[in-house]
Protein backbone atom coordinates (compact mmCIF):
# COMPACT_ATOMS: atom_id res chain seq x y z
CA UNK A 1 0.00 0.00 0.00
CA UNK A 2 1.39 3.37 -1.00
CA UNK A 3 0.48 6.48 0.97
CA UNK A 4 1.67 10.04 1.35
CA UNK A 5 1.63 9.44 5.11
CA UNK A 6 4.45 6.90 4.84
CA UNK A 7 6.84 9.42 3.33
CA UNK A 8 9.26 11.59 5.27
CA UNK A 9 8.82 15.39 5.09
CA UNK A 10 11.22 17.17 2.80
CA UNK A 11 13.92 19.24 4.52
CA UNK A 12 13.06 22.89 5.05
CA UNK A 13 16.13 24.14 3.25
CA UNK A 14 15.72 24.60 -0.46
CA UNK A 15 11.92 24.95 -0.43
CA UNK A 16 10.49 27.40 -2.97
CA UNK A 17 9.69 30.69 -1.29
CA UNK A 18 6.06 31.59 -0.75
CA UNK A 19 4.77 28.00 -0.87
CA UNK A 20 3.89 25.48 1.79
CA UNK A 21 2.11 22.14 1.84
CA UNK A 22 -0.72 23.76 3.82
CA UNK A 23 -1.22 26.51 1.23
CA UNK A 24 -1.17 23.99 -1.62
CA UNK A 25 -3.73 21.74 0.08
CA UNK A 26 -5.98 24.69 0.97
CA UNK A 27 -6.06 25.98 -2.61
CA UNK A 28 -6.54 22.47 -4.00
CA UNK A 29 -9.56 21.98 -1.75
CA UNK A 30 -11.08 25.23 -2.99
CA UNK A 31 -10.66 24.04 -6.58
CA UNK A 32 -12.01 20.59 -5.78
CA UNK A 33 -15.11 22.05 -4.14
CA UNK A 34 -15.73 24.29 -7.13
CA UNK A 35 -14.81 22.04 -10.04
CA UNK A 36 -14.38 18.46 -8.81
CA UNK A 37 -11.46 16.07 -9.10
CA UNK A 38 -11.53 15.61 -12.84
CA UNK A 39 -10.66 19.24 -13.50
CA UNK A 40 -7.88 19.52 -10.93
CA UNK A 41 -4.36 19.40 -12.31
CA UNK A 42 -1.03 20.33 -10.81
CA UNK A 43 -0.54 22.86 -13.60
CA UNK A 44 -3.87 24.59 -12.93
CA UNK A 45 -3.20 24.52 -9.20
CA UNK A 46 0.22 26.09 -9.70
CA UNK A 47 -1.33 28.84 -11.81
CA UNK A 48 -3.85 29.60 -9.05
CA UNK A 49 -0.99 29.82 -6.57
CA UNK A 50 1.15 31.95 -8.88
CA UNK A 51 3.91 29.35 -8.79
CA UNK A 52 5.83 27.19 -11.23
CA UNK A 53 4.25 23.73 -11.60
CA UNK A 54 7.44 21.90 -10.63
CA UNK A 55 7.68 23.87 -7.39
CA UNK A 56 4.56 22.06 -6.08
CA UNK A 57 6.35 18.73 -6.22
CA UNK A 58 8.77 19.83 -3.53
CA UNK A 59 5.85 19.70 -1.09
CA UNK A 60 3.57 17.10 -2.69
CA UNK A 61 5.10 14.19 -4.64
CA UNK A 62 2.10 13.35 -6.87
CA UNK A 63 -1.44 14.42 -7.61
CA UNK A 64 -2.74 11.31 -5.84
CA UNK A 65 -0.74 12.29 -2.76
CA UNK A 66 -2.34 15.73 -2.92
CA UNK A 67 -5.82 14.21 -3.09
CA UNK A 68 -5.00 12.01 -0.09
CA UNK A 69 -3.92 15.07 1.88
CA UNK A 70 -7.09 16.92 0.91
CA UNK A 71 -9.29 13.99 1.88
CA UNK A 72 -7.77 13.91 5.35
CA UNK A 73 -8.53 17.59 5.85
CA UNK A 74 -12.26 16.88 5.53
CA UNK A 75 -12.13 14.44 8.44
CA UNK A 76 -10.94 17.34 10.54
CA UNK A 77 -14.31 19.01 9.96
CA UNK A 78 -16.23 16.27 11.79
CA UNK A 79 -17.57 17.20 15.24
CA UNK A 80 -16.13 14.63 17.64
CA UNK A 81 -18.41 13.07 20.28
CA UNK A 82 -18.24 14.36 23.83
CA UNK A 83 -16.53 12.30 26.56
CA UNK A 84 -19.83 11.17 28.08
CA UNK A 85 -21.97 10.98 24.94
CA UNK A 86 -23.96 7.77 24.52
CA UNK A 87 -23.16 5.66 21.49
CA UNK A 88 -26.43 6.26 19.58
CA UNK A 89 -26.17 10.05 19.88
CA UNK A 90 -22.51 9.85 18.85
CA UNK A 91 -23.23 7.64 15.83
CA UNK A 92 -26.21 9.71 14.65
CA UNK A 93 -24.23 12.92 15.01
CA UNK A 94 -21.25 11.55 13.12
CA UNK A 95 -23.33 10.05 10.32
CA UNK A 96 -25.39 13.19 9.81
CA UNK A 97 -22.15 15.16 9.72
CA UNK A 98 -20.81 12.78 7.08
CA UNK A 99 -23.85 13.34 4.89
CA UNK A 100 -23.67 17.12 5.22
CA UNK A 101 -19.93 17.13 4.49
CA UNK A 102 -20.64 15.04 1.39
CA UNK A 103 -22.95 17.80 0.16
CA UNK A 104 -20.24 20.41 0.76
CA UNK A 105 -17.42 18.29 -0.69
CA UNK A 106 -18.84 15.82 -3.25
CA UNK A 107 -15.33 14.94 -4.47
CA UNK A 108 -14.49 13.77 -0.94
CA UNK A 109 -17.31 11.26 -0.57
CA UNK A 110 -16.61 9.87 -4.04
CA UNK A 111 -12.97 9.33 -3.08
CA UNK A 112 -13.69 7.17 -0.03
CA UNK A 113 -12.46 3.67 -0.74
CA UNK A 114 -10.44 4.81 -3.73
CA UNK A 115 -7.83 6.51 -1.56
CA UNK A 116 -6.41 5.59 1.83
CA UNK A 117 -8.04 7.04 4.94
CA UNK A 118 -5.08 6.65 7.29
CA UNK A 119 -4.20 10.30 7.79
CA UNK A 120 -4.10 11.74 11.32
CA UNK A 121 -7.49 13.46 11.09
CA UNK A 122 -9.23 10.41 9.64
CA UNK A 123 -7.76 8.18 12.34
CA UNK A 124 -8.68 10.66 15.08
CA UNK A 125 -12.27 10.73 13.84
CA UNK A 126 -12.50 6.93 13.71
CA UNK A 127 -10.87 6.51 17.10
CA UNK A 128 -13.28 8.96 18.72
CA UNK A 129 -16.17 6.62 17.92
CA UNK A 130 -14.77 3.62 19.77
CA UNK A 131 -15.13 4.89 23.33
CA UNK A 132 -18.95 5.33 23.33
CA UNK A 133 -19.35 1.94 21.61
CA UNK A 134 -17.08 0.25 24.15
CA UNK A 135 -18.96 1.88 27.05
CA UNK A 136 -22.16 0.38 25.62
CA UNK A 137 -20.71 -3.10 26.05
CA UNK A 138 -19.49 -3.92 22.54
CA UNK A 139 -16.12 -5.59 22.08
CA UNK A 140 -13.57 -3.64 20.05
CA UNK A 141 -14.09 -5.83 16.94
CA UNK A 142 -17.90 -5.46 17.24
CA UNK A 143 -17.56 -1.71 17.72
CA UNK A 144 -15.34 -1.44 14.64
CA UNK A 145 -17.73 -3.56 12.58
CA UNK A 146 -20.73 -1.53 13.75
CA UNK A 147 -19.09 1.75 12.79
CA UNK A 148 -18.01 0.29 9.45
CA UNK A 149 -21.54 -0.95 8.73
CA UNK A 150 -23.32 2.31 9.47
CA UNK A 151 -20.61 4.30 7.67
CA UNK A 152 -20.97 2.08 4.60
CA UNK A 153 -24.68 2.86 4.47
CA UNK A 154 -24.08 6.60 4.75
CA UNK A 155 -21.26 6.64 2.19
CA UNK A 156 -23.34 4.68 -0.32
CA UNK A 157 -26.39 6.85 0.27
CA UNK A 158 -24.44 10.09 0.11
CA UNK A 159 -22.68 9.17 -3.15
CA UNK A 160 -26.03 8.47 -4.81
CA UNK A 161 -27.47 11.63 -3.29
CA UNK A 162 -24.70 13.96 -4.49
CA UNK A 163 -25.02 12.42 -7.95
CA UNK A 164 -28.77 13.09 -7.90
CA UNK A 165 -28.13 16.66 -6.78
CA UNK A 166 -25.56 17.15 -9.55
CA UNK A 167 -28.26 16.16 -12.05
CA UNK A 168 -30.69 18.71 -10.67
CA UNK A 169 -32.04 17.01 -7.57
CA UNK A 170 -34.41 14.16 -6.79
CA UNK A 171 -36.25 15.56 -3.77
CA UNK A 172 -39.51 15.70 -5.70
CA UNK A 173 -41.10 13.53 -8.40
CA UNK A 174 -39.44 13.95 -11.83
CA UNK A 175 -41.40 15.91 -14.45
CA UNK A 176 -41.66 12.81 -16.64
CA UNK A 177 -43.26 10.68 -13.92
CA UNK A 178 -46.42 10.11 -15.95
CA UNK A 179 -44.39 8.91 -18.95
CA UNK A 180 -42.44 6.51 -16.76
CA UNK A 181 -45.67 5.16 -15.29
CA UNK A 182 -47.17 4.64 -18.76
CA UNK A 183 -44.10 2.65 -19.83
CA UNK A 184 -44.39 0.12 -17.02
CA UNK A 185 -48.00 0.13 -15.77
CA UNK A 186 -48.93 -3.22 -17.32
CA UNK A 187 -45.77 -5.24 -16.67
CA UNK A 188 -44.67 -3.74 -13.36
CA UNK A 189 -47.75 -2.38 -11.54
CA UNK A 190 -46.14 -2.40 -8.07
CA UNK A 191 -43.31 -0.22 -9.33
CA UNK A 192 -45.80 2.25 -10.78
CA UNK A 193 -47.82 2.32 -7.55
CA UNK A 194 -44.60 3.00 -5.66
CA UNK A 195 -43.99 6.10 -7.79
CA UNK A 196 -47.11 7.69 -6.30
CA UNK A 197 -45.87 7.29 -2.71
CA UNK A 198 -44.66 10.72 -1.59
CA UNK A 199 -42.32 9.29 1.07
CA UNK A 200 -39.93 7.94 -1.55
CA UNK A 201 -39.29 11.41 -2.95
CA UNK A 202 -37.90 12.81 0.29
CA UNK A 203 -34.12 12.38 0.38
CA UNK A 204 -34.15 13.36 4.05
CA UNK A 205 -36.84 10.79 4.84
CA UNK A 206 -35.04 8.05 2.91
CA UNK A 207 -31.81 8.79 4.76
CA UNK A 208 -33.40 8.78 8.21
CA UNK A 209 -35.27 5.54 7.46
CA UNK A 210 -32.07 3.78 6.40
CA UNK A 211 -30.06 5.15 9.31
CA UNK A 212 -32.76 4.03 11.75
CA UNK A 213 -32.66 0.51 10.30
CA UNK A 214 -28.89 0.21 10.69
CA UNK A 215 -28.87 1.68 14.20
CA UNK A 216 -31.73 -0.63 15.23
CA UNK A 217 -29.51 -3.54 14.23
CA UNK A 218 -26.68 -2.24 16.42
CA UNK A 219 -29.15 -1.73 19.28
CA UNK A 220 -30.17 -5.37 19.01
CA UNK A 221 -26.53 -6.44 19.18
CA UNK A 222 -25.88 -4.22 22.22
CA UNK A 223 -29.02 -5.51 23.97
CA UNK A 224 -27.94 -9.11 23.39
CA UNK A 225 -24.74 -8.45 25.32
CA UNK A 226 -26.54 -7.25 28.43
Legacy VTK file of the C-alpha trace (Angstrom):
# vtk DataFile Version 3.0
C-alpha trace
ASCII
DATASET POLYDATA
POINTS 226 float
0.000 0.000 0.000
1.389 3.370 -0.998
0.477 6.485 0.971
1.665 10.040 1.353
1.626 9.441 5.113
4.448 6.900 4.842
6.836 9.425 3.328
9.263 11.586 5.268
8.822 15.386 5.094
11.215 17.170 2.796
13.923 19.237 4.521
13.058 22.886 5.051
16.133 24.143 3.254
15.719 24.599 -0.460
11.918 24.945 -0.434
10.492 27.396 -2.974
9.695 30.687 -1.288
6.065 31.585 -0.750
4.771 28.003 -0.871
3.892 25.483 1.793
2.110 22.145 1.838
-0.722 23.762 3.820
-1.223 26.512 1.231
-1.173 23.991 -1.617
-3.732 21.745 0.081
-5.979 24.694 0.971
-6.058 25.984 -2.613
-6.542 22.471 -3.996
-9.564 21.980 -1.750
-11.084 25.233 -2.995
-10.661 24.043 -6.581
-12.007 20.589 -5.777
-15.113 22.051 -4.138
-15.726 24.286 -7.133
-14.810 22.035 -10.042
-14.380 18.457 -8.808
-11.461 16.069 -9.096
-11.529 15.612 -12.839
-10.658 19.240 -13.497
-7.882 19.522 -10.934
-4.359 19.399 -12.310
-1.028 20.334 -10.812
-0.541 22.863 -13.605
-3.868 24.595 -12.932
-3.199 24.516 -9.202
0.223 26.087 -9.697
-1.331 28.841 -11.815
-3.846 29.601 -9.052
-0.987 29.822 -6.566
1.146 31.949 -8.881
3.910 29.349 -8.792
5.826 27.191 -11.233
4.252 23.727 -11.600
7.441 21.900 -10.634
7.676 23.866 -7.389
4.563 22.063 -6.080
6.349 18.726 -6.218
8.771 19.833 -3.526
5.851 19.700 -1.091
3.566 17.095 -2.692
5.100 14.193 -4.642
2.099 13.350 -6.866
-1.445 14.422 -7.614
-2.742 11.311 -5.835
-0.743 12.289 -2.758
-2.340 15.733 -2.921
-5.823 14.206 -3.085
-4.997 12.005 -0.092
-3.917 15.073 1.875
-7.091 16.916 0.912
-9.291 13.986 1.879
-7.774 13.907 5.352
-8.534 17.594 5.852
-12.259 16.880 5.533
-12.129 14.438 8.435
-10.939 17.339 10.543
-14.315 19.014 9.957
-16.228 16.272 11.794
-17.569 17.202 15.239
-16.134 14.632 17.640
-18.413 13.070 20.284
-18.237 14.364 23.826
-16.529 12.299 26.558
-19.835 11.165 28.084
-21.972 10.984 24.940
-23.958 7.772 24.517
-23.164 5.660 21.486
-26.428 6.265 19.580
-26.168 10.047 19.885
-22.513 9.848 18.846
-23.233 7.638 15.829
-26.208 9.706 14.650
-24.234 12.925 15.008
-21.252 11.550 13.117
-23.333 10.047 10.324
-25.390 13.193 9.812
-22.146 15.165 9.717
-20.813 12.777 7.084
-23.846 13.337 4.893
-23.666 17.122 5.225
-19.934 17.133 4.486
-20.644 15.040 1.391
-22.954 17.802 0.159
-20.237 20.411 0.760
-17.421 18.294 -0.690
-18.836 15.822 -3.249
-15.328 14.937 -4.466
-14.491 13.774 -0.944
-17.310 11.262 -0.567
-16.609 9.874 -4.043
-12.974 9.334 -3.077
-13.688 7.175 -0.025
-12.463 3.666 -0.737
-10.445 4.813 -3.728
-7.834 6.512 -1.557
-6.409 5.590 1.830
-8.041 7.043 4.941
-5.084 6.654 7.290
-4.196 10.302 7.792
-4.099 11.742 11.322
-7.487 13.458 11.085
-9.232 10.412 9.637
-7.764 8.181 12.336
-8.680 10.662 15.084
-12.273 10.726 13.841
-12.501 6.932 13.712
-10.866 6.507 17.100
-13.277 8.960 18.723
-16.172 6.620 17.916
-14.772 3.617 19.767
-15.127 4.895 23.330
-18.949 5.329 23.331
-19.355 1.941 21.613
-17.083 0.251 24.152
-18.963 1.884 27.047
-22.160 0.384 25.622
-20.712 -3.099 26.047
-19.487 -3.921 22.544
-16.123 -5.591 22.076
-13.568 -3.639 20.053
-14.094 -5.833 16.941
-17.901 -5.463 17.240
-17.559 -1.714 17.724
-15.336 -1.436 14.641
-17.732 -3.557 12.581
-20.727 -1.531 13.748
-19.090 1.750 12.793
-18.011 0.285 9.447
-21.541 -0.952 8.734
-23.323 2.305 9.467
-20.611 4.301 7.672
-20.967 2.085 4.601
-24.682 2.856 4.467
-24.080 6.600 4.747
-21.261 6.635 2.186
-23.341 4.683 -0.324
-26.395 6.849 0.268
-24.442 10.088 0.107
-22.677 9.169 -3.147
-26.029 8.471 -4.813
-27.469 11.630 -3.287
-24.701 13.964 -4.493
-25.020 12.420 -7.946
-28.769 13.086 -7.897
-28.127 16.661 -6.780
-25.560 17.152 -9.550
-28.256 16.155 -12.048
-30.688 18.708 -10.674
-32.038 17.014 -7.575
-34.408 14.163 -6.790
-36.250 15.559 -3.773
-39.509 15.699 -5.703
-41.096 13.532 -8.405
-39.444 13.946 -11.833
-41.403 15.913 -14.446
-41.663 12.809 -16.637
-43.257 10.675 -13.923
-46.417 10.106 -15.953
-44.394 8.908 -18.951
-42.436 6.506 -16.765
-45.675 5.158 -15.294
-47.174 4.642 -18.759
-44.103 2.646 -19.827
-44.391 0.117 -17.016
-47.996 0.132 -15.768
-48.932 -3.223 -17.323
-45.770 -5.242 -16.666
-44.674 -3.737 -13.362
-47.746 -2.380 -11.538
-46.139 -2.395 -8.073
-43.309 -0.216 -9.325
-45.804 2.247 -10.778
-47.820 2.319 -7.547
-44.597 2.996 -5.664
-43.989 6.096 -7.792
-47.105 7.686 -6.295
-45.874 7.292 -2.710
-44.660 10.722 -1.590
-42.321 9.286 1.071
-39.925 7.945 -1.547
-39.290 11.415 -2.949
-37.898 12.810 0.288
-34.120 12.379 0.384
-34.149 13.360 4.048
-36.841 10.792 4.836
-35.042 8.053 2.914
-31.809 8.785 4.762
-33.399 8.779 8.209
-35.270 5.541 7.465
-32.072 3.779 6.404
-30.056 5.149 9.314
-32.764 4.031 11.749
-32.662 0.514 10.305
-28.892 0.215 10.689
-28.872 1.681 14.195
-31.732 -0.628 15.231
-29.507 -3.536 14.233
-26.676 -2.236 16.418
-29.146 -1.732 19.281
-30.171 -5.366 19.010
-26.533 -6.437 19.179
-25.879 -4.217 22.215
-29.017 -5.506 23.965
-27.939 -9.106 23.391
-24.742 -8.453 25.323
-26.543 -7.249 28.434
LINES 1 227
226 0 1 2 3 4 5 6 7 8 9 10 11 12 13 14 15 16 17 18 19 20 21 22 23 24 25 26 27 28 29 30 31 32 33 34 35 36 37 38 39 40 41 42 43 44 45 46 47 48 49 50 51 52 53 54 55 56 57 58 59 60 61 62 63 64 65 66 67 68 69 70 71 72 73 74 75 76 77 78 79 80 81 82 83 84 85 86 87 88 89 90 91 92 93 94 95 96 97 98 99 100 101 102 103 104 105 106 107 108 109 110 111 112 113 114 115 116 117 118 119 120 121 122 123 124 125 126 127 128 129 130 131 132 133 134 135 136 137 138 139 140 141 142 143 144 145 146 147 148 149 150 151 152 153 154 155 156 157 158 159 160 161 162 163 164 165 166 167 168 169 170 171 172 173 174 175 176 177 178 179 180 181 182 183 184 185 186 187 188 189 190 191 192 193 194 195 196 197 198 199 200 201 202 203 204 205 206 207 208 209 210 211 212 213 214 215 216 217 218 219 220 221 222 223 224 225
